[in-house]
Amino acid sequence: GETLEVREFLKEQLEVKGITIHAETSPTAVEKQDDGSMVLKTSTGDIATGAVMFATGRKPNTGDIGAAEVGLELAPNGAIKVDEYSRTNIDSIYAVGDVTDRINLTPVALMEGMRFAESAFGPDGPAVPNYDLIPAAVFSDPELGTVGWTEEQAIQRAGEPVDVYLST
């Protein structure tokens, strides 16, 4: 999560380009019209438009990998349950990345994989992933990039106000 300020900035920039954001709306269907336009059916009504972009996030894609057949414990959303060392309920199976539904970002999956390798093959024993300073990018126009905590998280951890520096 980006801070509210960053989300508001991106929303403003997209609206300047003529893009309308329909937050707090659940899409139910998209119907292509004979003239090539589209009608987006939502929980709040129909929206006639020329194009539709969904930003809905990800979910673990574990349905066809045989997880249930080998006895892996799965969360209700299909995520493979793991402990802090990425161990599953089966001693010989570890899981990292989006299938665990912890933080679904590429840098996190890479870091979890490195900690697994250190745990399984390194001389120092089990290594726990550190989720404190995670880089993230939003591939929009303008592009957004963040590293670390949001302002709200920093204040919560520090227990007092913090200085925030922004660059545009």
Secondary structure, 3 states (H helix, E strand, C coil): CCCHHHHHHHHHHHHHCCCCCCCCCCEEEEEECCCCCEEEEECCEEEEECCCCCCCCCCCCCCCCCCCCCCCCECCCCCECCCCCCECCCCCCECCHHHHCCCCCHHHHHHHHHHHHHHHHCCCCCCCCCCCCCEEEECCCCCEEEECCCHHHHHHHHCCCCCCCCCC
